[in-house]
Amino acid sequence: MKNLFIAFILFPCVSNAQDSVSVLFIGNSYTYVNDLPSMVSNLTVSLGDELTFDSKTNGGYTFLQHSNDPLTYSKIESKPWDFVVLQGQSQEPSFPYEQVNQQTLPYALELADSVYSNRYCSQPMYFMTWGRENGDPQWDSIATFNGMNSRLRNAYLRIADSAEACVSPVGSAWRYVRDNHPGIQLYSGDGSHPSLAGSYLAACTFYSSLFRKSPEGATYTAGLDAGTAGILQEIAAITVLDSLDLWRLRPNNETAIADFSFSVSGGTVTFNNESWRGQDFSWSFGDGEVSNVGSPVHTYSIPGSYEVMLITSNECGEDTLTQLITIEPGNLNVSEMNMPLIKRQESGFKLFFQSVPQSFVLFTADGKMIRQSADQNVEQVNIDLSDQPSGVYFLLVHCEGGELHIKLAW
């Protein structure tokens, strides 16, 4: 069967309800049947928005064929598109995992790279197609609609994740219609290509994906009766707008998005940078230390709670994320070196050191500093807690041989 490979370019995948976008459709017959690009444009105009588009649609083209076609790149480079929507041949993303890894994924990523090279702030948008009406009998895993549709869905999400791109979930909207409105015929007579209703559903899904708005209420129905058009508009809105994060349709999607996770071991925190399309990174660890490393490792010497801030940026903009990290007192490794003798007194504690401490800082259990002193030059240090409530305190002592972390229960 012939399918369309489509590339749309518009303002970043989640364009914050932009009113005007430019899109390049690079595809195959799934795009040129019923002239899907014009249908998306007509729908957009009827909703008061604007779509500038172009297309390159070769029957049966795969990602590989488009990646080897100079005319495809000429189209991509013809203007600074906002979105490029990329669609593979109808079966190829549904094939076995390793086959997809070798014959589909590299070329889908190559096309996405060409989009970024032409304009870094453009966004590739992958066109999640649908399973055939009765599946594809050549392989058991895709021999039914649900099996083939599921594999296509998972493959396009995986490709988009690898490309830091987004997805227009037409196949998921298709399944919703089949499950809930089986009387609406989405296929043409070959059980593969879209009927008029199928293309209209795709157009509504693309509108919601590109603008992050509902197509409900559009006066353009492509010749369908108003009742059917209304159902398809509603299903497209539900499919897209209820799962924006799943489809990677994020606000300001061209701008870097800061994100990170972390793991704590003792006082050492390992940060895993999970930012979206970041080029530069600036970390502030909450204790006065900073870093520009992508995924740094940082060690805290004092228990407490620290606000860690990551600023992720690229040429399109920047984003900031702050997370609270707590270093528990028990997590810090207390050195036995030069451990003082500690004597409790009525007003606090007296500490007897083997060597002269240089300075100390006293903290509450939640990391708040309440006292500090430098240049002690004596082997005995008095810690006055008479003005403090009962509880656990931590003393950081700088000695000639290193640092000591001492727990005091008052």
Buried (B, 14 or more C-beta within 10 A) or exposed (E): BBBBBBBBBBBBBBBEEBEBBBBBBBBBBBBBBBBBBBBBBBBBBBBEBEBBBBBBBBBBBBBBBBBEBEEBBEBBBEBEBBBBBBBBBBBBBBBEEEEBEEBBBBBBBBBBEBBBEBBBBBBBBBBBBBBBBEBBEEBEBBBBBEBBBBBBBBBBBBBBEEBBBBBBBBBBBBBBBBEEBEEBBBBBEEEBBBBBBBBBBBBBBBBBBBBBBBBBEBEBBBEBEEEBBBBBBBBBBBBBBEEBEEBBBBBBBBBBBBBBEBEBEEBBBEBEBBBBBBEEBBBBBBBEEEBEEBBBEBBBEBBBEBEBBBBBBBEBBBBEBEBEBEBEBEBBEBBEEBBBEBEEEEEBBBBEBEEBBBEBBBBBBEBEEEBEEEEBEEEBBEBEBEEBEEEBBBBBBBBEEEBBBBBBEB
